[in-house]
Amino acid sequence: MTTTESPASERAEHRRVRWLELFFDLVFVAFAAQLSHSLHGDPSPQDFAVFLALYFPPWWMWINFTVSANLFEDDSARRRLLMLSAMACLALMAAAVPEATGDRGPAYALGYAGTRLVLLGLWWPATRFPEPLRVPKWRPLSYSLASGVLWAVSAFVPAPARYVMWALLIVAEMVLLLSARGRGIPGQLHTGHLVERVGLFVIIVLGESVLALITSADHTWTTEAGVVAVLGFVLLAALWWSYFDFGTVSAELMLGSVRGREAYLLARDVAGFLHFFVTASVIAVAAGLATAVDEAGHPHLAPGAVLALAGGLALYHFTHACIALRYRRPVASVAIWAVPGVGIPVLVIAFADHLAAPWLVVLILGAEAIAHLLYAAAKARYRRAQDAP
């Protein structure tokens, strides 16, 4: 082997998150703040569509970098410089978010093109691994280099054709990924590391939610705003509690129970695709809560804010239901908590005009999140009792 990197199959069982990975995540704090701010106030359906479209490329790049760090044990200066370069590219993208559909679109595209070239540098040494771990050279060349060049070209394509090109490039990338089905992955994914990394990203978006509450309360500084902020914090705390007490445990158990291609497919679906919606929904909830605090003294919460807040919570529960079904959990057992988890926020959206004030919207959604947590805790206690000798 001609590189300091080694495939996952040669590593020790314990795999901790490196300081470089944590430093790398800091740029996504800014990303979460920029994206959440884009949904403040009364966002339109177009605003939500733009939010999802601008969020997917950096999220997918984060997943690619996380998998690379998971598979290759390497803390060389070369890798550090590549990751720091990726941070600079992602910082450019984050700064471009407010006007990415306008004058800053070229900067967003060039930033993403830079991350693709960094990804090429991270994966190229794997093309020199011994068989059967060697990655075919055409894969990083097509997945990273060709994609990066085309994203760079899109910076010089006038709008709206530029955005059509972005959409086609993302679709092409997904097709290439889905066709791989785990071939070319040099070794076994380290389950604990992957679950911890995704969990840390969830912490980032939850942290942005708390920061949005504090910032909005600071700007408003009224009793009504304080009440809404406290209720919002209770909602976020319930989401944190249920995710890290039950969601991460299930993920580690399920990912640890499979090997080879099935482990890759499960990680791709759960950590990659579905957690995009988990994290996007929390960012939307953060925006809705910030607006609720800002409008605490108003008789009604703006429709777009209700959609961000309640719709975000509904999407959060729906995505977790999809994750449970991907784990092959029985449909009936998932429906018990998923139907009210999705249904109650949808009812809040439907009857938002009849709710008295923003605090009531947040109170109902917070009560649902607490009920969801209590149900999950009770179910976990029941299972432990059943497994006890």
C-alpha positions as CSV (number, residue, x, y, z in Angstrom):
1,M,0.0,0.0,0.0
2,T,1.5,3.3,-1.1
3,T,-0.5,5.6,1.2
4,T,-0.7,6.3,4.9
5,E,-4.4,5.6,4.8
6,S,-5.7,2.1,5.6
7,P,-9.0,0.4,4.9
8,A,-11.5,0.0,7.7
9,S,-11.0,-3.7,7.8
10,E,-7.5,-3.2,9.2
11,R,-8.5,-0.9,12.0
12,A,-9.0,-1.5,15.6
13,E,-12.7,-1.8,16.7
14,H,-12.7,1.5,18.6
15,R,-13.0,4.5,16.3
16,R,-13.3,7.9,17.8
17,V,-14.3,11.1,16.2
18,R,-11.2,13.2,15.4
19,W,-10.7,16.9,16.4
20,L,-10.4,17.7,12.7
21,E,-13.9,16.4,12.1
22,L,-15.3,18.5,14.9
23,F,-13.5,21.6,13.6
24,F,-14.8,20.8,10.1
25,D,-18.4,20.8,11.5
26,L,-18.1,24.4,12.6
27,V,-18.8,25.7,9.1
28,F,-22.1,23.9,9.2
29,V,-23.1,26.0,12.2
30,A,-23.0,28.9,9.9
31,F,-24.8,27.0,7.2
32,A,-27.7,26.1,9.6
33,A,-28.0,29.7,10.7
34,Q,-28.1,31.0,7.1
35,L,-30.7,28.4,6.0
36,S,-32.8,28.9,9.1
37,H,-32.8,32.6,8.6
38,S,-34.1,32.2,5.1
39,L,-37.3,30.7,6.6
40,H,-37.8,33.4,9.2
41,G,-41.0,35.5,9.0
42,D,-43.7,34.3,6.6
43,P,-41.9,32.0,4.0
44,S,-43.7,31.1,0.8
45,P,-43.8,27.6,-0.8
46,Q,-41.1,28.9,-3.1
47,D,-38.9,29.8,-0.1
48,F,-39.3,26.2,1.3
49,A,-38.3,24.8,-2.1
50,V,-35.2,27.0,-2.4
51,F,-34.3,26.1,1.2
52,L,-34.3,22.3,0.5
53,A,-32.5,22.8,-2.9
54,L,-29.7,24.9,-1.3
55,Y,-29.4,22.6,1.7
56,F,-29.0,19.3,-0.1
57,P,-25.6,19.9,-1.8
58,P,-23.7,20.8,1.5
59,W,-25.5,18.1,3.4
60,W,-24.5,15.5,0.8
61,M,-20.9,16.7,0.8
62,W,-20.8,16.4,4.6
63,I,-22.0,12.8,4.3
64,N,-19.3,12.1,1.7
65,F,-16.6,13.6,3.9
66,T,-17.9,11.7,6.9
67,V,-17.8,8.3,5.0
68,S,-14.3,9.1,3.8
69,A,-13.2,9.7,7.4
70,N,-15.0,6.6,8.5
71,L,-13.3,4.3,6.0
72,F,-9.8,5.7,6.0
73,E,-7.6,6.0,9.1
74,D,-5.5,9.0,8.2
75,D,-4.5,12.1,10.1
76,S,-1.8,13.2,7.8
77,A,-1.0,16.8,6.9
78,R,-2.3,16.1,3.4
79,R,-5.8,15.1,4.6
80,R,-5.9,18.0,7.1
81,L,-5.1,20.5,4.3
82,L,-7.8,18.9,2.1
83,M,-10.4,19.1,4.8
84,L,-9.4,22.7,5.7
85,S,-9.8,23.6,1.9
86,A,-13.2,22.0,2.0
87,M,-14.1,24.2,4.9
88,A,-13.2,27.3,2.9
89,C,-15.3,26.1,0.0
90,L,-18.3,25.4,2.2
91,A,-17.9,28.8,4.0
92,L,-18.1,30.4,0.6
93,M,-21.3,28.5,-0.1
94,A,-22.8,29.5,3.3
95,A,-22.0,33.1,2.7
96,A,-23.7,32.9,-0.7
97,V,-27.0,31.3,0.6
98,P,-29.0,34.5,1.1
99,E,-28.6,35.4,-2.6
100,A,-27.8,32.0,-4.1
101,T,-30.7,32.3,-6.5
102,G,-29.4,35.8,-7.5
103,D,-26.1,37.5,-7.7
104,R,-24.3,35.0,-5.5
105,G,-25.3,31.9,-7.4
106,P,-21.9,31.6,-9.2
107,A,-20.1,31.8,-5.8
108,Y,-22.4,29.0,-4.4
109,A,-21.6,26.8,-7.5
110,L,-17.8,27.4,-7.4
111,G,-17.8,26.6,-3.7
112,Y,-19.5,23.3,-4.3
113,A,-17.2,22.6,-7.3
114,G,-14.2,23.1,-4.9
115,T,-15.6,20.5,-2.4
116,R,-15.9,17.9,-5.3
117,L,-12.2,18.4,-6.1
118,V,-11.3,18.0,-2.4
119,L,-13.4,14.8,-2.4
120,L,-11.4,13.6,-5.4
121,G,-8.2,14.2,-3.4
122,L,-9.5,12.2,-0.4
123,W,-10.6,9.2,-2.5
124,W,-7.8,9.0,-5.0
125,P,-5.4,7.0,-2.7
126,A,-8.0,4.3,-2.5
127,T,-7.4,3.6,-6.2
128,R,-4.0,2.2,-5.2
129,F,-5.3,-0.2,-2.6
130,P,-4.7,-3.9,-3.1
131,E,-7.5,-6.0,-4.5
132,P,-10.3,-6.5,-3.6
133,L,-10.3,-3.2,-1.7
134,R,-9.2,-1.1,-4.7
135,V,-11.6,1.6,-5.9
136,P,-11.9,1.8,-9.7
137,K,-10.3,5.0,-11.0
138,W,-13.4,5.8,-13.1
139,R,-15.5,6.2,-10.0
140,P,-13.8,9.1,-8.2
141,L,-13.1,10.6,-11.7
142,S,-16.8,10.6,-12.6
143,Y,-18.3,11.1,-9.1
144,S,-15.9,13.9,-8.0
145,L,-13.8,15.3,-10.9
146,A,-16.4,15.4,-13.6
147,S,-19.1,16.6,-11.2
148,G,-16.8,19.4,-9.9
149,V,-16.0,20.6,-13.4
150,L,-19.6,20.7,-14.4
151,W,-20.6,22.6,-11.2
152,A,-17.8,25.1,-12.0
153,V,-19.2,25.5,-15.5
154,S,-22.7,26.1,-14.1
155,A,-21.3,29.3,-12.4
156,F,-21.0,30.8,-15.9
157,V,-24.4,29.7,-17.1
158,P,-27.1,32.4,-16.8
159,A,-30.1,31.9,-14.6
160,P,-32.6,30.1,-14.7
161,A,-30.7,27.6,-16.8
162,R,-28.1,27.5,-14.1
163,Y,-30.6,26.0,-11.6
164,V,-31.8,23.4,-14.1
165,M,-28.2,22.4,-14.5
166,W,-27.8,22.1,-10.7
167,A,-30.9,19.9,-10.5
168,L,-29.6,17.6,-13.3
169,L,-26.2,17.3,-11.7
170,I,-27.7,16.3,-8.4
171,V,-30.0,13.7,-10.1
172,A,-27.0,12.3,-12.0
173,E,-25.0,12.0,-8.8
174,M,-27.9,10.1,-7.1
175,V,-28.2,7.8,-10.1
176,L,-24.4,7.1,-9.9
177,L,-24.7,6.5,-6.2
178,L,-27.7,4.2,-6.4
179,S,-26.1,2.2,-9.2
180,A,-23.0,1.5,-7.0
181,R,-24.8,-0.6,-4.4
182,G,-21.7,-0.7,-2.2
183,R,-19.2,-1.7,-4.8
184,G,-15.9,0.1,-4.5
185,I,-16.3,0.7,-0.8
186,P,-12.9,-0.4,0.7
187,G,-13.9,-2.2,3.8
188,Q,-16.5,-2.2,6.5
189,L,-18.1,1.0,7.8
190,H,-17.5,1.7,11.4
191,T,-21.0,1.8,12.9
192,G,-20.2,3.7,16.1
193,H,-18.3,6.4,14.4
194,L,-21.0,6.9,11.7
195,V,-23.8,7.1,14.3
196,E,-21.8,9.5,16.4
197,R,-21.0,11.8,13.5
198,V,-24.6,12.0,12.3
199,G,-25.7,12.6,15.9
200,L,-23.2,15.4,16.2
201,F,-24.8,17.0,13.1
202,V,-28.2,16.8,14.7
203,I,-26.7,18.5,17.7
204,I,-25.6,21.3,15.4
205,V,-29.1,22.0,14.1
206,L,-30.6,21.7,17.5
207,G,-28.0,24.2,18.7
208,E,-29.0,26.6,16.0
209,S,-32.6,26.2,17.2
210,V,-31.6,27.2,20.7
211,L,-29.5,30.1,19.4
212,A,-32.5,31.3,17.3
213,L,-34.7,31.2,20.4
214,I,-32.2,33.2,22.4
215,T,-31.6,35.8,19.7
216,S,-35.3,36.3,19.0
217,A,-36.0,36.7,22.8
218,D,-33.2,39.2,23.0
219,H,-34.7,41.2,20.2
220,T,-38.2,41.1,21.5
221,W,-37.7,41.0,25.3
222,T,-41.3,40.8,26.5
223,T,-43.2,38.5,28.8
224,E,-45.0,36.9,25.9
225,A,-41.8,36.3,24.0
226,G,-40.3,34.7,27.1
227,V,-43.2,32.3,27.5
228,V,-43.0,31.3,23.8
229,A,-39.2,30.9,24.1
230,V,-39.6,28.6,27.2
231,L,-42.2,26.5,25.4
232,G,-40.0,26.3,22.4
233,F,-37.1,25.1,24.4
234,V,-39.2,22.4,26.0
235,L,-40.1,21.3,22.5
236,L,-36.5,21.1,21.4
237,A,-35.5,19.4,24.6
238,A,-38.1,16.7,24.0
239,L,-36.8,16.1,20.5
240,W,-33.2,15.9,21.7
241,W,-34.2,13.5,24.5
242,S,-36.1,11.1,22.2
243,Y,-33.5,11.2,19.4
244,F,-30.4,10.5,21.5
245,D,-32.0,8.1,24.0
246,F,-33.8,6.0,21.3
247,G,-32.9,7.1,17.8
248,T,-29.2,6.7,18.0
249,V,-29.4,3.5,20.0
250,S,-31.6,1.9,17.3
251,A,-29.3,3.1,14.6
252,E,-26.2,1.6,16.2
253,L,-28.0,-1.7,16.8
254,M,-29.4,-2.0,13.3
255,L,-26.3,-0.9,11.5
256,G,-24.2,-3.2,13.7
257,S,-26.3,-6.2,12.9
258,V,-25.5,-6.2,9.2
259,R,-22.3,-6.5,7.2
260,G,-21.0,-5.8,3.7
261,R,-23.3,-4.5,1.1
262,E,-26.3,-4.5,3.3
263,A,-24.5,-2.4,5.8
264,Y,-23.6,0.1,3.1
265,L,-27.2,0.2,1.8
266,L,-28.7,0.7,5.2
267,A,-26.2,3.5,6.1
268,R,-26.8,5.2,2.8
269,D,-30.6,5.2,3.2
270,V,-30.7,6.1,6.9
271,A,-27.7,8.3,7.5
272,G,-27.5,9.8,4.0
273,F,-31.0,10.2,2.5
274,L,-33.4,10.1,5.4
275,H,-31.3,12.2,7.8
276,F,-31.3,14.9,5.2
277,F,-35.0,15.3,6.0
278,V,-34.4,14.8,9.8
279,T,-31.9,17.7,9.9
280,A,-33.9,19.9,7.4
281,S,-37.0,19.5,9.5
282,V,-35.2,20.7,12.7
283,I,-33.8,23.7,10.8
284,A,-37.4,24.5,9.7
285,V,-38.6,24.2,13.3
286,A,-35.9,26.5,14.4
287,A,-37.0,29.2,11.9
288,G,-40.6,28.7,13.0
289,L,-39.8,29.0,16.7
290,A,-37.7,32.2,16.1
291,T,-40.7,33.8,14.3
292,A,-43.1,32.6,17.0
293,V,-40.9,34.5,19.6
294,D,-40.7,37.6,17.4
295,E,-44.5,37.5,16.9
296,A,-45.4,36.5,20.5
297,G,-47.6,39.5,21.0
298,H,-49.5,39.1,17.8
299,P,-53.0,37.5,17.7
300,H,-51.9,34.9,15.1
301,L,-48.7,33.3,13.9
302,A,-47.9,34.0,10.2
303,P,-49.0,31.0,8.0
304,G,-45.5,30.5,6.6
305,A,-44.2,30.3,10.2
306,V,-46.8,27.8,11.2
307,L,-45.9,25.7,8.2
308,A,-42.2,25.9,9.1
309,L,-42.8,25.0,12.7
310,A,-45.7,22.4,12.6
311,G,-44.7,21.2,9.1
312,G,-41.1,20.7,10.3
313,L,-42.3,18.6,13.2
314,A,-44.6,16.6,11.0
315,L,-41.7,15.9,8.6
316,Y,-39.4,15.0,11.5
317,H,-41.8,12.3,12.7
318,F,-42.6,11.1,9.2
319,T,-38.9,10.7,8.4
320,H,-38.4,8.7,11.6
321,A,-41.3,6.5,10.7
322,C,-39.6,5.9,7.3
323,I,-36.4,5.0,9.2
324,A,-38.2,2.6,11.4
325,L,-39.8,0.9,8.4
326,R,-36.3,0.7,6.8
327,Y,-35.3,-1.2,9.9
328,R,-38.1,-3.6,9.0
329,R,-40.2,-2.7,12.0
330,P,-43.9,-3.8,11.8
331,V,-46.1,-1.2,10.2
332,A,-48.6,-1.4,13.0
333,S,-46.1,-0.7,15.7
334,V,-44.7,2.3,13.7
335,A,-48.2,3.7,13.0
336,I,-49.1,3.9,16.8
337,W,-46.7,6.8,17.2
338,A,-46.2,8.0,13.7
339,V,-49.9,8.8,12.9
340,P,-50.4,11.2,15.9
341,G,-46.8,12.5,15.4
342,V,-47.6,13.5,11.9
343,G,-51.4,14.1,12.3
344,I,-51.3,16.6,15.2
345,P,-48.9,19.0,13.5
346,V,-50.9,18.8,10.3
347,L,-54.1,19.6,12.3
348,V,-52.3,22.6,13.8
349,I,-51.5,23.8,10.2
350,A,-55.1,23.2,9.1
351,F,-56.6,25.1,12.1
352,A,-53.9,27.7,12.6
353,D,-56.4,30.6,11.9
354,H,-58.5,29.5,14.9
355,L,-55.6,29.2,17.4
356,A,-55.5,32.2,19.7
357,A,-51.8,33.1,19.7
358,P,-48.3,31.9,18.8
359,W,-47.8,30.5,22.3
360,L,-50.7,28.1,21.8
361,V,-49.2,26.8,18.6
362,V,-45.9,26.1,20.3
363,L,-47.7,24.7,23.4
364,I,-49.6,22.1,21.4
365,L,-46.6,21.0,19.4
366,G,-44.4,20.9,22.6
367,A,-47.1,18.7,24.2
368,E,-47.0,16.3,21.3
369,A,-43.2,16.1,21.4
370,I,-43.4,15.3,25.2
371,A,-46.1,12.7,24.6
372,H,-44.0,11.1,21.9
373,L,-41.0,11.0,24.3
374,L,-43.0,9.5,27.1
375,Y,-44.4,6.8,24.8
376,A,-40.9,5.9,23.6
377,A,-39.7,5.7,27.2
378,A,-42.6,3.5,28.3
379,K,-42.1,1.2,25.3
380,A,-38.4,0.9,26.1
381,R,-39.1,0.0,29.7
382,Y,-41.6,-2.7,28.6
383,R,-39.0,-4.2,26.2
384,R,-36.4,-4.3,29.0
385,A,-38.9,-6.0,31.3
386,Q,-39.7,-8.6,28.6
387,D,-36.0,-9.3,28.1
388,A,-35.2,-9.6,31.8
389,P,-34.7,-13.2,33.0
